[in-house]
């Protein structure tokens, strides 16, 4: 596995114990959007980059069968434990597979494929982005949709490069310890890359430091024109381009780029199943 993906595995190995509590209550509008899209599709849904199940489990609770593909075994372990705690009828709707979204198979096709919350921004190179979209094409049911989101880059945030900003401040209910998370950005504008250094500092109720844990990852940021060209190149036509999770059109001041696309008629006609595609183990 290449260097950037080894970095990603290391990053999520460190993040996994913190992830669900760090993001509890955050991006609820995004979760709601993806659940609504799943309901509209009728399912089943393939979620590429399902992480700990933050979108996958609400989708299953809404009555939709969902398959989650995830590269990080540590994040997938958290998802499995969380799914096991759900009622039996919810568990029956959930399938989890380890896999690389660029090349691995979930074993069937789907009317909706999603990649929520910046998954595509871990694909740093053009070849990785195109490989992912080709894998999406293989998995799409005729007439099906792909929906994913990336952030709209904020020049003001990039101007704070090198500053450690506290993004999380919470209390662990079991121990009473305070956990603070600090994010430091490093920008590489010529390559459209952002390096993120994350540090979690845990303190006892009396203020003494218990632990400090750090991890690093690199993310790619995209312009709208770039995404439009990339999708067109791989045979997709964009049906919706939203600037927020409440489906407002993308425009000035938008903080998100949320794209829903389907295969063009020409691309659908040309598509041929791959004979050598790897199968992810259930």
N, C-alpha and C positions, 0 to 999 in steps of 0.2 A: 504494500500500500504506500502511496506517495507521501512525501513530507507534509503537505497541507492537511491531508486527511489523518495522518498520525497526530498532528497538532489538535485536530478537531476531537479525536478520540480522547486525548489527554484532557482537553478542556472540559468535555462533558463527563468524564470520569470524576473530575473534581467538583463540577457543578451539581451532579445528580443528587447528593444528599441535601442540598440547599434549594434546589430548583422550585419545587412546588410551593414551599413557604415563601420564597422570595417573590413569586409572582401571584400569590393568592389574592384574588380580588382585582388584579390588574388585567387590562385588555378584555374585560368582560364583553364589550361591544363586538370585539373580534370573534370571540367564542360564539356569541349569539348569531353573528353573520354566517359562520361556517355551519352551525347547526341548522339554520334556516335553509341554506343552500342544499344541505343533505336531505332535508325534508322535501324540498322542491324536486330533487332528483328522484326521490323514491328509494334510493339506495340500490345495491350496496355502494359504499364509498371506499376509495383507496386514499389513505392519508400518508403521503410521503414525508418522512421526517416527523413521526408522531411523538417523539420524545417520551415524556412521562405519562402521556394520555390526557393532557389538559384540554384538548379539543375532542379527542377520540371518545372519552368516556361520556361527556355530555351528549355527544351524537348518539351513542348506544342507548343512553337513558331516554332519548327522544324517540326510540323505536326503530332506529335505522341500523342495519348491519354495517359494520365498518372494519376494514382491514388496515392495520397500522404497520408501516415499514420503517425501521429505524436502524441506523448504522451503529450507534453507541450501545454496547451491551449493558452498560451501567444504567442508562436512561431506560432501556427496555426492561430491565429488572424492576425498576420502580413502577413502570406501567403494569407489569404482570402482577405485582403485589397489590396495586390499587384496583386492578380489574377483579382480582380474587376476592376483594372485600365487597364487591357489588352484588346485588341480588342475582339469583340464577338466571332470570330472563335477560338481564343486561349482559351477563357473562357470555351467554349463548350468541349474542350479536357481535362479539369482539373476537377478532383474530389478530395475533401479533406475529410478525415475521422479522427476523434480523435480515438486513439487506442494505445495499448501496443503491440509492435512488437513481444513479446513473446507468445501472446495468442489470440489477437483479429483478427477479420476477415474483409477483405475488400469486401467479398461477391462474389468473383469470382476467377478464375485462370488466370495466366498471363504467357506469354512466356519469360518475363524478370522481375526479381526482383532485385532491387538494395538497397544498404545501404551505401550511399556515406559519405565520410569525417568523418571517425572514429566512426560512430554510434555503431558498434559492440564493441568498447572499453568502452562503458558505461555499458556493460554486465559484471559485475565484477566476478560473480560466475559461476562455471561450469554448474550448473543447469540452470541458465539463458541463457547461450550460447546454450545449447542443446535445451531448450524450443523454442528459437528463430529459430533455424534451423529446428525444427519439424514444426513450423508454416510456415516457408518458403516452406517446402515440401508440405504442405496442399495447398498452393496457387500456386504452379508451374504447369503450363500447361505441358503435356507430351512432353519431349524433350526440355523443357525450361531451362534457365540459371539463376543462382544467381551470382551477381558481387558485391563485397564490397572491402573496403580498410581500412587498419590500418597503423599507422606509424611504421617504423623500428626504434626501440629504439636507441637513440644516447647517448652512455656513456659519451661523453663530456658535453652534456646538463645536464645529471643527476649529473655530478660533480659540476655544478653551483647551486646545491640545496640550497635553502634559500636566493638566490639573487633575488631581484626584478628587472627584465629586462623589459625595455620599448619595447613593441612589436607594438604599434600603436601610431602615432602622426599625427593628422589631424585637420583640421579646419571645424567647422560646417558652411555650406554655409548660413543658415538662420540667425544665430546669430553672426557669426564671432568669436565664442568662440573656444578655443583650447581644444581638447580632447586628453589626453594621456592615454594609457592603459599599465599597468604594470602586468606582470605575474611572479608569484613565485612558484617554484616547490618544492615538498617534496616527496622524493622517499622512497618506502617500497619494496626493492628488493626481499625479501623472499616471498612476496605475489604477486609480479609482478604488483604492484600498484603505481600510481603517483597521488599525491594530487596536485591540481592546485588552487592557490589563485589568483583571477583576481581583479584588482582595476582600475576603470576609474576615472581620475581626470580631471575636467572641469574648465578652467580658462577663464576669460573675456579677451577681446582684450588688456586690460591694464595690464594683468598678475595677477589679483586678483582671488583667488580660488572661484568658484561658487558652486561646489559640489564635493563630493567624494563618489563613489558607489563601493561596493565590493561583490564578490560572490565566492563560493568554489565548486569544484566538484572533483570526484575521477575517474580515468581512469585506465583500465587494459591494459598492453602491452603484446604482443604475440610474440612468436618465430615462425619461419616457420614450424618447426617440430610439434609444438603444434597445429597449425591451420590445418596442413595436417591430423594429427591424429583425431582431432575433426570432421572435415568434413567426413573423412572415417567412423568414428564411427556412424554418422548419415546418412550414405548411399550415400554420394556425391562423385563424382570423379572430380578432378581438371583438367580442360582443359588448363588453362593458369595461370601462376604465374609471374606477372610483377613487376618490381622494380621502375617503373616510369609511369606517366600518358600518356607517348607517346608509351607505350607498349614495352619498352625495357625489356628483361628478368631480373628477380631478380638475383642479384649477389653482389659481393663485392662493397661497396660504395652506395648501394641502400638506398634511404631515405623513400621509400614507400613499402608496401606490398599490391598488388592489385590482388585479386583472382577472377577468373571466374570458376564456377563449375556447374555441372549438376548432376541429380540423376543417380546413376548406374542403369543398367537394372534390377538388382535384387531388389533394393529399389523401383523402379517404379512399379514393379509387385506386391510388398507387400503393397503398399500404399492404405489405405482405408480412405474415407472421415470421418471426425469427426462429430458425431451427436450432440455434445453439445458445439461446438465452439461458443464463443460469437461473436455477430455481432456488428461492429462499426457503429454508427449512421452516416448518410450522413450529 
